[in-house]
Each structure stands twice: as C-alpha cells, then as structure tokens.
C-alpha cells in the first residue's frame, strides 16, 4: 500500500491519478501530502478551465464576460478552500499563508488578507513581498500613510537600490 501511495504522490496528470488520489485521501484523510497533491491537481484543472475561458473571451471579441467572471470566481473559491484547508492543517506554514493571503486579496477580502500578510512578513523569504502586499491592502483600504510605511519597510531591505527589484519598490513608493 505504501508503494502505491508513493506512486500517487508522483502523479502529474489529471486522469486516473486524480481519481485514485481521491480514493487514497478517503482511505487516509490525515495524510497531508496526499491531500495537498490532490488539491494541486484540482487547482490545475480549474486554472486550465479559467485559461480556456479567458482565451475564448479574448477570441470572441464580445462584451459579455459572464463566462470569464464565472470561471474566475470558481478559481478563487477553489483556491480559498484549498489554501484555507492547508493553513488550518499547518498553521505555521508561512508559504501556504502567503498563498491564502494573495488569494484573499484577489477575492477582495482585504481585511483577511492583511491578517495573513502580517504573519508571513516573519518569513525572510517572503518579507519584502508580504510588506508590498500589506501596502497594497492598506492602499485599497485608503490608509495611504500605512501603505507608504509598509513599502518603505520593503525598500529598507534593499541596501543596493540599483537592482531592478529595488527600483520597482521605489517606483511603488512614489505612486503612493
């Protein structure tokens, strides 16, 4: 059984492995790795649906974007559910918290996104991005002083302001 489960973990196509992963998750619901792999497969399929809707909308030249908005909503809802599950199961995983925060922000749930980014700023690998996202959140909340402060904190992490990333942050600060 363990060898079969490892095979499922390495599955990359959406055909049989997704169905078999669902069965494996039902058999072992506490297996985080299996559930995450299944979640990734489901998100990939929904993302493909969204990309297909986006391409169809662009090709149609029509003003009606109902199908595109529905596909976007489906994708955001699926991401919120999946990343929310991951954060509930592993609350100290800052990478998953960052993904949840970014999805919350895209979904217009700015207050909830702030809470996630305030936690992910503790991760040195995501500190700058988290500070910039916090600045974006505060800007959406019309708290421009606080937004500028977060972008300045991000800029402070770049002693060499000649890099492209540092220039991007400086430009962002000037926009505020």
Secondary structure, DSSP 8 states (H G I E B T S, - for coil): -HHHHHHHHT--SSSHHHHHHHHHHHH-TT-HHHHHHHHHHHHHHHHHHHHHHHHHHHHH--S--HHHHHHHHHHHHHHHHHHHHHHHH-TT-HHHHHHHHHHHHHTT-HHHHHHHHHHHTTSTTTHHHHHHHHHHHHHHTT-HHHHHHHHHHHHHT-S-TTSHHHHHHHHHHHH-
